[in-house]
Amino acid sequence: MQELTITLTPKSKTPLYEQIYTYIKQDIQTGHIKAKEKLPSSRALSAYLEVSRSTVDLAYEQLLSEGYLESVPCKGYYACQIEELYQFQKEAAVKAPASFKEKQACDYDFTPNGIDLDSFPYGTWRKITRNILLNDNKDLFQLGDPKGEWELRETIASYLHQARGVNCHPDQIIIGAGNDYLLMLLSAILGTSRRIAMETPTYKHAYRIFGQLGFDLCTVPMDASGMQVSVLESSGAEIAYVMPSHQYPLGIVMPIKRRLELLSWAARREGRYIIEDDYDSEFRYKGKPIPALRGTDQRDKVIYLGTFSKSIAPAIRISYLVLPEELLQDGEEILHKFSSTVSRIDQMTLNQFLKEGHFERHLNRMRTIYGRKHELLLGELKKISGFCRVTGEHAGVHLLVEFTNGMTETEGIRRARAEGVKVYPLSEYEIGNNQESREPQEEVHQGPAVILGYATLSEREIAEAAKRLQKAWSVKVPDKN
């Protein structure tokens, strides 16, 4: 049995039971009290410490509730096994400062994830939310339609028709808390026995989700127009996942010829579909936004996936799915087994934000802001055009920079980091190796490349970070051959 030498301070502001609790907890954490070691009974310890038994009982009860002690009937109290866990926590605490320093060492982060939150219309959003709550609509606190509020789906259908050329009925639209949930829902509707083809490089998060859901996945290489349809045809895939309006991460805008080839592929066989991820189509800097692939679809083969994460804010977590009519019946049956994952209040707030024209004004403002940042970064990178090539510059909020001076991706990232700038490797988005299946067509990129997202940085920060990149990358790397 463990003898406890506890020194209590009766005049302390800390209650006696808490002093006992703290002493025993620390001894267990540090290993002075070993796992499975028996502790004195509450009667024995209270007599030894000259305190009431209820004081010791309170301390033991707290230790029991937190998992430091276990009570064995008719035997007493024993210390639980936590040494390994505590050791792990101590190691993590030691390592944390180094990670923090590494993060702090990066003055400018060209993350491709995130938006310009300084320009979010907080006042408008707050006012709409307040007005909705002032109506005392008790129904908003009940579970709503699993597909989402009808008013919001109706408004989204109208928006898609006007802005993206998509004709659909509100019944075809499903609202969900982010694309992850909607892809999970889609897997329940489609069944996971199908093979999905994805581009490489691609949005790897979607690739991982499909894999975790149990789909058979394959990759199809890209050329300058997007997914190679001839390779897709021979892949045995029944579903193709594409981002035709602005491919991530390469930034390709799929031309009409390739879009028609994809639609033709889907129409040639029953059960084939295209998942169109239209994640940031609102931001285009040359000409008007390209109509969605679904807007060209005459055979109802495109499953359309949209989100407000890039256009409004990621934390709103409102995305939507447009199902083809032939999938709608199965979808209705499955949806009744689920509840809506988006608050009805948030849905109604977004609905008013769209209907009252705030969204359109916000988009126009953000296009101007992102457009200025885009032009500024492009202009700075042109100063080192002899060392790198920029692609994917016509849409979205990130650029692809390919090194043409013999620099490797790792070296480019290291040099940028040495100047306090964080950039992101394109190789992280590559999946598999399809060199044998590549057709002799023009590749969209030839050499090592990095991704520069500029949405979260101010114009001043972009200008300073770009100057540092000029310094880091303006070198001619000797040919190792």
C-alpha positions as CSV (number, residue, x, y, z in Angstrom):
1,M,0.0,0.0,0.0
2,Q,1.2,3.5,-0.9
3,E,2.0,5.7,2.2
4,L,1.0,9.3,1.4
5,T,3.0,12.0,2.9
6,I,0.8,15.0,2.3
7,T,1.5,18.3,3.8
8,L,-1.8,20.3,4.1
9,T,-2.1,24.0,4.5
10,P,-5.3,24.7,6.5
11,K,-5.1,28.5,6.1
12,S,-4.7,28.2,2.3
13,K,-7.5,29.5,0.0
14,T,-7.4,26.1,-1.7
15,P,-9.9,23.7,0.1
16,L,-8.3,20.8,1.9
17,Y,-10.0,18.2,-0.3
18,E,-8.5,19.9,-3.4
19,Q,-5.0,19.9,-1.8
20,I,-5.3,16.1,-1.3
21,Y,-6.7,15.6,-4.8
22,T,-3.9,17.6,-6.4
23,Y,-1.1,15.8,-4.4
24,I,-2.4,12.3,-5.4
25,K,-3.0,13.3,-9.0
26,Q,0.5,14.7,-9.5
27,D,2.0,11.6,-7.9
28,I,0.1,9.4,-10.3
29,Q,1.1,11.5,-13.3
30,T,4.7,11.5,-12.4
31,G,4.8,7.8,-11.6
32,H,5.5,8.2,-7.9
33,I,2.3,6.2,-7.4
34,K,2.5,3.2,-9.8
35,A,-0.4,1.8,-11.8
36,K,-2.5,-0.8,-9.8
37,E,-0.9,0.4,-6.5
38,K,-3.3,0.5,-3.6
39,L,-4.1,3.7,-1.8
40,P,-5.1,4.1,1.9
41,S,-8.7,3.8,2.7
42,S,-10.5,7.1,3.2
43,R,-10.9,6.3,6.9
44,A,-7.1,5.6,7.3
45,L,-6.1,8.7,5.3
46,S,-8.4,11.0,7.1
47,A,-7.1,9.7,10.5
48,Y,-3.5,10.2,9.3
49,L,-4.1,13.7,8.0
50,E,-6.3,14.6,10.9
51,V,-9.2,15.8,8.6
52,S,-12.8,14.7,8.3
53,R,-13.4,11.5,6.3
54,S,-15.8,13.5,4.0
55,T,-12.9,15.7,3.0
56,V,-10.9,12.6,1.8
57,D,-14.0,11.1,0.2
58,L,-14.4,14.3,-1.9
59,A,-10.8,14.1,-3.1
60,Y,-11.2,10.4,-4.0
61,E,-14.5,11.0,-5.7
62,Q,-12.9,13.6,-7.9
63,L,-9.9,11.4,-8.7
64,L,-12.4,8.5,-9.6
65,S,-14.4,10.7,-11.9
66,E,-11.3,11.9,-13.7
67,G,-10.0,8.4,-14.1
68,Y,-6.9,8.6,-11.9
69,L,-8.3,6.0,-9.4
70,E,-10.5,3.0,-9.7
71,S,-12.6,1.5,-6.9
72,V,-12.5,-2.2,-6.4
73,P,-15.5,-3.5,-4.3
74,C,-14.4,-4.9,-0.9
75,K,-10.8,-4.1,-1.7
76,G,-10.3,-0.4,-1.9
77,Y,-8.8,2.3,-4.2
78,Y,-6.1,1.6,-6.8
79,A,-4.2,3.9,-9.2
80,C,-5.1,3.7,-12.8
81,Q,-2.7,3.1,-15.7
82,I,-1.9,6.5,-17.1
83,E,1.9,6.8,-17.1
84,E,2.3,6.2,-20.9
85,L,-0.4,8.7,-21.7
86,Y,1.1,11.3,-19.4
87,Q,4.6,10.7,-20.9
88,F,3.1,11.3,-24.3
89,Q,1.5,14.5,-23.1
90,K,4.9,15.7,-21.7
91,E,6.7,14.9,-25.0
92,A,4.0,16.8,-26.9
93,A,4.4,19.8,-24.6
94,V,8.2,19.8,-25.1
95,K,7.8,19.6,-28.9
96,A,5.1,22.3,-29.1
97,P,7.4,25.3,-28.8
98,A,9.6,24.1,-31.7
99,S,6.5,23.8,-33.9
100,F,5.4,27.2,-32.7
101,K,8.7,28.7,-33.6
102,E,8.7,27.1,-37.0
103,K,5.3,28.6,-37.6
104,Q,6.4,32.0,-36.3
105,A,9.5,31.9,-38.6
106,C,7.2,32.1,-41.6
107,D,6.3,35.8,-42.1
108,Y,4.0,35.2,-45.2
109,D,1.9,32.2,-45.9
110,F,0.7,31.6,-49.5
111,T,-1.9,29.0,-48.3
112,P,-4.3,28.0,-51.0
113,N,-6.9,27.5,-48.3
114,G,-8.9,30.4,-46.8
115,I,-10.5,33.6,-47.9
116,D,-10.1,37.4,-47.2
117,L,-12.1,37.6,-43.9
118,D,-11.4,41.3,-43.5
119,S,-13.9,41.9,-46.3
120,F,-16.7,39.7,-44.9
121,P,-20.0,41.7,-44.5
122,Y,-20.3,41.1,-40.7
123,G,-22.8,43.9,-40.2
124,T,-25.2,42.6,-42.9
125,W,-25.0,39.0,-41.7
126,R,-25.5,40.0,-38.1
127,K,-28.5,42.2,-39.0
128,I,-30.2,39.4,-41.1
129,T,-29.7,36.8,-38.3
130,R,-31.1,39.2,-35.7
131,N,-34.2,39.9,-37.8
132,I,-34.8,36.2,-38.3
133,L,-34.6,35.6,-34.5
134,L,-36.8,38.6,-33.7
135,N,-39.7,36.9,-35.6
136,D,-40.0,34.3,-32.8
137,N,-40.5,31.5,-35.3
138,K,-40.4,28.5,-33.0
139,D,-40.4,26.1,-36.0
140,L,-36.8,27.1,-36.8
141,F,-35.8,25.2,-33.7
142,Q,-37.4,22.0,-34.9
143,L,-35.8,19.6,-37.3
144,G,-36.4,20.7,-40.8
145,D,-36.5,19.0,-44.2
146,P,-33.6,16.6,-44.6
147,K,-32.9,18.2,-48.0
148,G,-32.8,21.7,-46.5
149,E,-35.2,24.6,-46.3
150,W,-37.4,24.9,-49.4
151,E,-37.0,28.6,-49.5
152,L,-33.2,28.3,-49.7
153,R,-33.3,25.6,-52.3
154,E,-35.6,27.7,-54.4
155,T,-33.3,30.6,-54.1
156,I,-30.2,28.5,-55.0
157,A,-32.0,27.1,-58.0
158,S,-32.7,30.7,-59.2
159,Y,-29.1,31.7,-58.6
160,L,-27.7,28.7,-60.5
161,H,-29.9,29.5,-63.5
162,Q,-28.8,33.1,-63.6
163,A,-25.2,32.8,-62.7
164,R,-24.1,29.3,-63.8
165,G,-26.5,28.4,-66.6
166,V,-27.8,25.4,-64.6
167,N,-31.5,24.6,-64.9
168,C,-32.8,22.5,-62.0
169,H,-35.8,22.3,-59.7
170,P,-35.6,22.9,-55.9
171,D,-36.5,19.2,-55.4
172,Q,-33.2,18.2,-57.0
173,I,-31.1,20.3,-54.5
174,I,-29.8,18.9,-51.2
175,I,-28.3,21.3,-48.6
176,G,-25.4,19.9,-46.4
177,A,-22.8,21.1,-44.0
178,G,-19.8,21.0,-46.3
179,N,-18.8,18.8,-49.2
180,D,-17.7,16.0,-47.0
181,Y,-21.2,15.3,-45.8
182,L,-22.6,15.6,-49.3
183,L,-20.1,13.1,-50.7
184,M,-21.0,10.7,-47.9
185,L,-24.7,11.2,-48.8
186,L,-23.9,10.7,-52.5
187,S,-22.1,7.4,-51.7
188,A,-25.3,6.2,-50.0
189,I,-27.3,7.1,-53.1
190,L,-24.9,5.8,-55.8
191,G,-23.6,2.8,-53.9
192,T,-19.9,2.2,-53.3
193,S,-19.5,-0.6,-55.8
194,R,-18.8,1.8,-58.6
195,R,-15.4,2.9,-59.8
196,I,-14.6,6.7,-59.7
197,A,-12.0,8.2,-61.9
198,M,-10.1,11.3,-60.6
199,E,-7.7,13.6,-62.3
200,T,-4.1,13.7,-61.2
201,P,-3.1,16.1,-59.7
202,T,-6.4,16.7,-57.9
203,Y,-8.2,17.8,-54.8
204,K,-6.7,15.1,-52.5
205,H,-9.2,15.6,-49.7
206,A,-12.0,14.4,-52.0
207,Y,-9.8,11.5,-53.1
208,R,-9.3,10.4,-49.5
209,I,-13.0,10.7,-48.7
210,F,-14.0,8.5,-51.6
211,G,-11.4,6.0,-50.5
212,Q,-12.7,6.0,-46.9
213,L,-16.2,5.5,-48.2
214,G,-15.1,2.4,-50.0
215,F,-15.2,3.4,-53.6
216,D,-12.8,1.8,-56.1
217,L,-10.6,4.7,-57.3
218,C,-8.5,5.2,-60.4
219,T,-6.6,8.2,-61.7
220,V,-6.6,9.6,-65.2
221,P,-3.8,11.9,-66.4
222,M,-4.5,15.4,-67.6
223,D,-3.4,17.4,-70.7
224,A,-3.8,21.1,-71.2
225,S,-7.6,20.7,-71.6
226,G,-8.2,18.6,-68.5
227,M,-9.0,14.9,-68.0
228,Q,-8.0,12.8,-71.0
229,V,-11.3,11.2,-72.0
230,S,-9.7,8.4,-74.1
231,V,-7.9,7.2,-71.0
232,L,-11.1,7.6,-68.9
233,E,-12.9,5.4,-71.4
234,S,-10.3,2.5,-71.0
235,S,-10.2,2.9,-67.2
236,G,-13.4,1.1,-66.5
237,A,-14.7,3.9,-64.4
238,E,-18.5,4.7,-64.2
239,I,-18.1,8.1,-62.5
240,A,-15.7,10.9,-63.3
241,Y,-14.9,13.6,-60.7
242,V,-13.8,16.9,-62.4
243,M,-13.5,20.6,-61.7
244,P,-14.1,22.0,-65.2
245,S,-14.5,25.7,-64.3
246,H,-11.2,25.9,-62.4
247,Q,-9.3,22.7,-61.9
248,Y,-7.6,22.3,-58.5
249,P,-4.7,22.7,-58.2
250,L,-3.6,23.3,-61.8
251,G,-6.1,26.0,-62.5
252,I,-7.2,24.7,-65.9
253,V,-10.4,26.0,-67.4
254,M,-11.8,23.1,-69.4
255,P,-12.7,24.2,-73.0
256,I,-16.0,23.4,-74.5
257,K,-14.6,20.6,-76.8
258,R,-13.4,18.6,-73.8
259,R,-16.6,19.2,-71.9
260,L,-18.6,17.8,-74.8
261,E,-16.3,14.8,-74.9
262,L,-16.9,14.1,-71.2
263,L,-20.7,14.4,-71.6
264,S,-20.5,12.1,-74.6
265,W,-18.6,9.6,-72.5
266,A,-21.2,9.7,-69.8
267,A,-24.1,9.3,-72.2
268,R,-22.6,6.2,-74.0
269,R,-23.4,3.8,-71.1
270,E,-26.2,3.5,-68.6
271,G,-25.1,4.3,-65.0
272,R,-22.3,6.7,-65.9
273,Y,-22.2,10.1,-64.2
274,I,-19.9,13.1,-63.9
275,I,-19.5,14.8,-60.5
276,E,-18.8,18.5,-61.2
277,D,-17.2,20.2,-58.3
278,D,-17.8,23.9,-58.9
279,Y,-15.9,25.2,-55.8
280,D,-14.8,28.7,-56.8
281,S,-16.3,29.5,-60.2
282,E,-17.4,32.9,-59.1
283,F,-13.9,34.3,-59.3
284,R,-12.7,34.8,-62.9
285,Y,-10.5,37.6,-64.1
286,K,-10.8,37.4,-67.9
287,G,-14.3,37.6,-69.4
288,K,-17.4,36.3,-67.8
289,P,-17.6,33.2,-65.5
290,I,-17.6,30.0,-67.6
291,P,-21.1,28.3,-67.5
292,A,-21.2,25.1,-65.5
293,L,-20.7,21.7,-67.2
294,R,-24.2,20.8,-66.0
295,G,-25.6,23.8,-67.9
296,T,-24.4,22.0,-71.1
297,D,-25.7,18.6,-70.1
298,Q,-28.7,17.5,-72.1
299,R,-28.8,13.9,-70.9
300,D,-29.0,14.7,-67.1
301,K,-25.7,13.0,-66.4
302,V,-24.0,15.6,-64.2
303,I,-24.1,15.6,-60.4
304,Y,-23.4,19.2,-59.5
305,L,-21.6,20.1,-56.3
306,G,-21.4,23.7,-55.1
307,T,-20.4,25.6,-51.9
308,F,-20.5,29.0,-50.3
309,S,-17.2,28.3,-48.5
310,K,-15.0,30.2,-51.0
311,S,-17.5,32.9,-51.9
312,I,-18.7,33.8,-48.4
313,A,-16.9,32.0,-45.6
314,P,-15.7,28.5,-44.8
315,A,-17.2,28.5,-41.3
316,I,-20.8,28.9,-42.7
317,R,-20.5,25.3,-43.8
318,I,-23.2,25.4,-46.4
319,S,-22.8,23.4,-49.6
320,Y,-25.3,22.0,-52.0
321,L,-25.8,19.0,-54.3
322,V,-27.9,19.0,-57.5
323,L,-29.0,15.4,-58.4
324,P,-30.0,14.2,-61.8
325,E,-33.7,13.2,-62.0
326,E,-32.9,9.5,-62.3
327,L,-31.1,9.6,-59.0
328,L,-33.7,11.6,-57.2
329,Q,-36.1,8.8,-56.3
330,D,-33.3,6.7,-54.6
331,G,-32.1,9.9,-53.1
332,E,-35.5,10.7,-51.5
333,E,-35.7,7.3,-49.9
334,I,-32.2,7.5,-48.4
335,L,-32.5,11.1,-47.3
336,H,-35.4,10.3,-45.0
337,K,-33.0,8.3,-42.9
338,F,-30.9,11.4,-42.3
339,S,-31.5,14.8,-40.6
340,S,-30.4,18.1,-42.1
341,T,-26.8,19.0,-41.0
342,V,-27.2,22.7,-41.3
343,S,-29.0,24.9,-38.8
344,R,-32.3,26.2,-40.1
345,I,-31.4,29.6,-38.8
346,D,-28.2,29.6,-40.8
347,Q,-30.1,28.5,-43.9
348,M,-32.7,31.2,-43.6
349,T,-30.0,33.8,-43.0
350,L,-28.2,32.7,-46.2
351,N,-31.5,32.7,-48.0
352,Q,-32.1,36.4,-47.1
353,F,-28.5,37.2,-47.9
354,L,-29.0,35.8,-51.4
355,K,-32.5,37.2,-52.0
356,E,-31.9,40.7,-50.9
357,G,-28.9,41.1,-53.2
358,H,-26.2,41.1,-50.5
359,F,-24.5,38.1,-52.0
360,E,-24.2,39.6,-55.5
361,R,-22.8,42.9,-54.0
362,H,-20.4,40.9,-51.9
363,L,-19.2,38.9,-54.9
364,N,-18.6,42.0,-56.9
365,R,-16.6,43.5,-54.1
366,M,-14.5,40.3,-53.6
367,R,-13.9,40.0,-57.4
368,T,-12.4,43.5,-57.2
369,I,-10.3,42.8,-54.1
370,Y,-9.0,39.4,-55.4
371,G,-8.5,40.9,-58.9
372,R,-6.2,43.5,-57.4
373,K,-4.3,40.9,-55.5
374,H,-4.1,38.7,-58.5
375,E,-2.7,41.4,-60.8
376,L,-0.2,42.5,-58.1
377,L,1.2,39.0,-57.6
378,L,1.3,38.3,-61.4
379,G,3.1,41.6,-61.9
380,E,5.8,40.8,-59.3
381,L,6.3,37.3,-60.6
382,K,6.8,38.6,-64.1
383,K,10.0,40.1,-62.8
384,I,11.5,36.7,-62.5
385,S,9.9,35.2,-65.6
386,G,13.3,34.0,-66.7
387,F,13.4,31.6,-63.8
388,C,9.8,30.5,-63.5
389,R,6.5,30.2,-65.4
390,V,3.0,31.1,-64.1
391,T,-0.1,29.1,-65.0
392,G,-3.7,28.9,-63.9
393,E,-3.9,32.7,-63.7
394,H,-7.3,33.3,-65.2
395,A,-9.6,32.3,-62.3
396,G,-9.7,31.3,-58.6
397,V,-7.5,32.6,-55.8
398,H,-4.3,30.7,-56.3
399,L,-1.5,30.5,-59.0
400,L,0.8,27.7,-60.1
401,V,4.5,28.6,-60.4
402,E,6.7,26.2,-62.4
403,F,10.4,26.5,-62.0
404,T,12.3,26.7,-65.3
405,N,15.8,27.4,-63.9
406,G,16.6,23.8,-62.9
407,M,15.4,24.2,-59.4
408,T,13.6,21.3,-57.7
409,E,10.3,21.7,-55.9
410,T,12.0,20.9,-52.5
411,E,14.8,23.5,-53.2
412,G,12.3,26.1,-54.2
413,I,10.3,25.6,-51.0
414,R,13.4,25.6,-48.9
415,R,14.7,28.8,-50.5
416,A,11.3,30.5,-50.0
417,R,11.2,29.4,-46.4
418,A,14.6,30.8,-45.7
419,E,13.2,34.2,-46.8
420,G,10.2,33.7,-44.4
421,V,7.7,32.8,-47.1
422,K,5.7,29.6,-47.1
423,V,4.7,28.1,-50.5
424,Y,3.1,24.7,-51.2
425,P,4.3,21.7,-53.3
426,L,2.3,20.6,-56.3
427,S,3.5,17.1,-55.8
428,E,1.3,16.7,-52.7
429,Y,-1.7,16.7,-55.1
430,E,-0.3,14.0,-57.4
431,I,-1.9,10.6,-57.1
432,G,-0.3,7.4,-58.5
433,N,1.9,7.2,-61.6
434,N,0.1,7.2,-64.9
435,Q,3.2,7.8,-67.1
436,E,2.5,4.6,-69.1
437,S,-1.1,5.6,-69.9
438,R,-0.3,9.2,-70.9
439,E,-1.0,10.1,-74.5
440,P,1.6,12.1,-76.4
441,Q,-0.4,15.4,-75.9
442,E,0.7,18.7,-74.6
443,E,1.1,18.5,-70.8
444,V,-0.2,21.3,-68.6
445,H,3.0,21.5,-66.7
446,Q,6.5,20.1,-67.4
447,G,8.6,20.6,-64.3
448,P,8.6,21.1,-60.6
449,A,6.0,23.6,-59.4
450,V,4.6,25.2,-56.3
451,I,1.2,26.7,-55.4
452,L,0.7,30.3,-54.2
453,G,-2.7,31.1,-52.7
454,Y,-3.2,34.9,-52.2
455,A,-6.7,35.2,-50.7
456,T,-5.6,35.5,-47.1
457,L,-2.8,38.0,-47.6
458,S,-3.2,41.8,-47.9
459,E,-1.8,43.7,-50.9
460,R,1.1,45.0,-48.8
461,E,1.9,41.5,-47.7
462,I,1.7,40.1,-51.2
463,A,4.1,42.8,-52.5
464,E,6.7,42.1,-49.7
465,A,6.4,38.3,-50.0
466,A,6.8,38.5,-53.8
467,K,10.0,40.5,-53.4
468,R,11.4,37.9,-51.1
469,L,10.4,35.1,-53.6
470,Q,12.3,37.1,-56.3
471,K,15.4,37.0,-54.1
472,A,14.9,33.3,-53.3
473,W,14.3,32.1,-56.8
474,S,16.4,34.3,-59.0
475,V,19.2,31.8,-59.3
476,K,20.4,29.6,-62.1
477,V,20.8,26.1,-60.8
478,P,23.8,24.2,-62.4
479,D,22.9,21.3,-64.6
480,K,23.8,18.2,-62.6
481,N,24.3,16.2,-65.8
